[in-house]
Amino acid sequence: MTSNLDPKDWAAFRSQAHNLLDRCITQIAEAQQHPWQSPPEDAAERYAIGRHQSEGNELSARIDEDVLPYHGGNTHPRFWGWVQGTGLASDLIAGMVGATINTNGGGRNHGANEMERAVIDWTRVKMGFPEGASGIMVAGTSQATVIALQCARLRAQGTVRSEGTQAGFTCYAADGVHNATRKAIELLGIGHNALRLIPSSDGQMGASALREQIRKDRANGLCPMAIVGTAGSVDLGGFDDLNALADIASEENVWLHVDGAFGAWTRIADAPWRSLSDGIERADSIALDFHKWMYVNYDCGLALIRDEAEHRAAFAARPAYLQGADQGLAGGDPWFCDYGIDLSRGNRALKVWCALEMFGEEAFSEAITRNCELARLMGQEVISRGMALLSPVTSNICVFSADPDQTPEAQSALNSKIALDLQLSGEAVFSTTDVNGITCLRAAIVNHRSTKEDVIAALDAVVQAKGSTG
Ligand SMILES: *Cc1c(COP(=O)(O)O)cnc(C)c1O
């Protein structure tokens, strides 16, 4: 007897799946025709489990109607809200193949783990880490930060796994550091009061203030655990001077972690952007995402740890039923479960591997470089339209105010209204952020589909929205 969990008719399934694949390819190929739209009013009903099965509808018809149209918009060429990658055609292949082999990447002896090692190693080389450095693919930079800071915590207190966190750890980051660092510090039981926010100027943490704070904390009997440098701040796209931070970390004997969620990928951009992340190769750990500026599907991030022994010491713990072997399926040492939180793990490496093998590394360098060029162009176009940049464009992020002559309150209201109007009309997606007390429009360009024409059309739309609002 066959299981009810297999298709009753494989031929019918095959033709349904083929047709659906065709429609998925069309939607990706014609991404510019599919901006974000609000989910349907009756979403709760539409997605309720079991309702439609009884009506005999094919799954693929429901996907056409209820799923494909209501995406988050980040596949569209004029989507620059937050920092969200576009996805790639190669992800279709990876999704299909991934579903076929159904990897559990926690360990054992199979191809996906070797592939993950290859992806980690490729990234290690790009980031300038030494041979033998270690890594693990995770959901994203938020998780990678927890993993990296757990390694840092173990270095600061060798007994932390058995005894828990001793009082008195402190961490250091620029005042614009991403919330992910704060959350990681909370999760590790250190408490975010121990995160010293060092004032930054020109987007960089002040080096002498950092040094002073570390010395002061130490003099007060505290235990400086980690400096968190940022390569690509989420708000404004700023880069800490990572060489300066690495100097301080080595003088003061403190772990240096770099949040490089998207900005780490300037390592493969052309000049002048490449040099923004100089010094990243001196970090003890890096957290980065493939799902942002390497454009692959969610979710896909990496924790990269310089010293494999420290990485393993922070996580390895295998009970008898998970013991490895020299041969057979229980082989394949080392196992990824010894380098992170998860025992069972999906196959994230396949997305990156398919992308790099399909398009080649050079295509990614070009796309990242072009995104920086487009942000620079956007900055120029903002000024030429009589609007104002609220922070210089250093990488791929452009923040601006549509009408700099108004009061801060009026500017904030106007910018928020413009962002909303353009999202609702499907013309372009900007998000907003606060700079010097003004809510401004923000474009973070991690979009391989964006062109000059998109930037110009979007700014024309901003001017028009401003006219009809003001
Ligand atoms: C997005 C981002 C994060 C969080 O990464 P996730 O992949 O969303 O978990 C952390 N830091 C920076 C600078 C980011 O842009």
The ligand as an SDF file (V2000), in Angstrom:
LIG
                    3D

 15 15  0  0  0  0  0  0  0  0999 V2000
   20.4560   42.8990    8.8590 C   0  0  0  0  0  0  0  0  0  0  0  0
   21.5330   43.2170    9.8170 C   0  0  0  0  0  0  0  0  0  0  0  0
   21.7290   42.4650   10.9660 C   0  0  0  0  0  0  0  0  0  0  0  0
   20.8120   41.3070   11.3200 C   0  0  0  0  0  0  0  0  0  0  0  0
   20.9940   40.3000   10.3860 O   0  0  0  0  0  0  0  0  0  0  0  0
   19.8720   39.2120   10.1080 P   0  0  0  0  0  0  0  0  0  0  0  0
   20.4090   38.4550    8.9470 O   0  0  0  0  0  0  0  0  0  0  0  0
   18.6250   39.9650    9.7680 O   0  0  0  0  0  0  0  0  0  0  0  0
   19.7240   38.3850   11.3180 O   0  0  0  0  0  0  0  0  0  0  0  0
   22.7760   42.7850   11.7910 C   0  0  0  0  0  0  0  0  0  0  0  0
   23.5950   43.8120   11.4900 N   0  0  0  0  0  0  0  0  0  0  0  0
   23.4430   44.5670   10.3990 C   0  0  0  0  0  0  0  0  0  0  0  0
   24.4070   45.6760   10.1240 C   0  0  0  0  0  0  0  0  0  0  0  0
   22.3950   44.3070    9.5190 C   0  0  0  0  0  0  0  0  0  0  0  0
   22.2270   45.0440    8.4240 O   0  0  0  0  0  0  0  0  0  0  0  0
  1  2  1  0
  2  3  1  0
  2 14  2  0
  3  4  1  0
  3 10  2  0
  4  5  1  0
  5  6  1  0
  6  7  2  0
  6  8  1  0
  6  9  1  0
 10 11  1  0
 11 12  2  0
 12 13  1  0
 12 14  1  0
 14 15  1  0
M  END
$$$$
